[in-house]
């Protein structure tokens, strides 16, 4: 996964194995929620 800041409030995310593929665009708040959720263990069920 690759992330790039497009502006202070917009982040693009794409598959680093397919750099010519599409990028998903998220707000800073959405990325922050994802990171904080990962830290809190909200996605641990996917690892079992």
Secondary structure as UniProt FT lines:
FT   STRAND          2..7
FT   TURN            8..9
FT   STRAND          10..14
FT   TURN            16..17
FT   TURN            19..20
FT   STRAND          24..27
FT   HELIX           28..40
FT   TURN            41..43
FT   HELIX           44..47
//
